[in-house]
Every structure is written in C-alpha cells, then in structure tokens.
C-alpha cells in the first residue's frame, strides 16, 4: 500500500466526518435531509447526496 492509498483513506474519512456534521443541521427532519443532501453532493457527488439526505433524515436531536 502506497502513499496514494493512505491519502485516499484520509480524504474519505474527512469527507465522512463533514457529511455527518452537516447532516444534523436543521430544526426538523426535512431540513436535516436537505442540508445532508447538499453536504453529500458537495463531498461525494450524486451518491453522496442520497447518503447525506438519508443520514440527515434519520438524525434526531
């Protein structure tokens, strides 16, 4: 395993942390799903948007 693999893992871990932190923004499930979707879109594209919206909707405060 080279430097490229380690860097890719580091970037994915940071992106996952960002996704989870953005997914909890909002007062209700709809707002949390929307902010999670936008955060996921920025971090990982269309698949990230779906994942972010799912995590955002499932997050409770």
Secondary structure, DSSP 4 states (H G I P E B T S, - for coil): --HHHHHHHHHHHHHHHHHHHHHT-SSSHHHHHHHHHHHHHHHHHHHHHHHHHHHHHH---
